[in-house]
Every structure is written in structure tokens, then in C-alpha cells.
Amino acid sequence: MMRIKLSQKWTDHLIRLPESGMGYQRVDVRFADGSIQQDCVVLNAETIELPETCEGKAITNIRLHKTNHPTTESNATSG
């Protein structure tokens, strides 16, 4: 696993969403190539833990893992 600091855009997005536990969120991430990495941990809405195979991939969507929360979808682009 590698830890990546998210851009301010994604941090701002995640701050608006509920935490899964104290100081972290469990999220599903969609990448520009269409691949999805499920159940990733984001620490303090700013650092995400991803497998090495995701290195260099542009994030196009982050949503809370296994939830129907109405604000989990984002159409923001990577940045």
C-alpha cells in the first residue's frame, strides 16, 4: 500500500461527507481509465491509502463505501 496526499478539491469534497470512524473515511475511488478501487481508507480527509497498482492514476470520483448517503457522488474531475 502507498499513501497519497489528495488534492485540495478532494479534501474539500470529503470534508463535507460523514466519517466512517474517528479521523477516517472508507471510500470507493473511480479513476480516469474507468477502473475502481473499493474500500480505501482516507485519513483526515487528505491522505488516501491505495495499492501500488494505482500509482499515477487520475481520480475522477470518490464516494463513501457501501452507503446510500445522497451527497456521496461527485462529478468533479481530477486535479
Rosetta blueprint (number, residue, H / E / L):
1 M L
2 M E
3 R E
4 I E
5 K E
6 L L
7 S L
8 Q H
9 K H
10 W H
11 T H
12 D H
13 H H
14 L H
15 I H
16 R L
17 L L
18 P L
19 E L
20 S L
21 G E
22 M L
23 G L
24 Y E
25 Q E
26 R E
27 V E
28 D E
29 V E
30 R E
31 F E
32 A L
33 D L
34 G L
35 S L
36 I E
37 Q E
38 Q E
39 D E
40 C E
41 V E
42 V E
43 L E
44 N L
45 A L
46 E L
47 T E
48 I E
49 E E
50 L E
51 P L
52 E H
53 T H
54 C H
55 E L
56 G L
57 K L
58 A L
59 I E
60 T E
61 N E
62 I E
63 R E
64 L E
65 H L
66 K L
67 T L
68 N L
69 H L
70 P L
71 T L
72 T L
73 E L
74 S L
75 N L
76 A L
77 T L
78 S L
79 G L
